[in-house]
Amino acid sequence: MVYGAQDKNPISELSPIRPINTYGNTKAVVEKMLSNLRLADFGWQVANLRYFNPAGAHPSGLLGENPARKPCILFPLIGQVLTGEKKPY
């Protein structure tokens, strides 16, 4: 998690970056590198995407979204388009 434990919810994009795990720390470092690249070369445009859970739920249903419901997160939707279950938007 990039934002770590915060004092108020919901967490805003303007909240301080305080990673609490390896994924969050790596994400914060890469975002900083991309920001520095953009400052060094104005030809670059950068967008940082912060998905809470892009991969979906554990099949047990104990983690993430309820797999019985229609997926509304990125990777399951991409998978459905790639398998022909869903048409691209």
URBELHU-V84391 format. One line per field, one symbol per residue. burial: + if it has 24 or more other ideal C-beta (glycine too) atoms within 12 Angstrom, else -. A space follows every 50 residues. Layout:
burial = ???
//
This chain:
burial = -++-------------+---------++--+------------------- -----+--------+-----+----+-------------
//
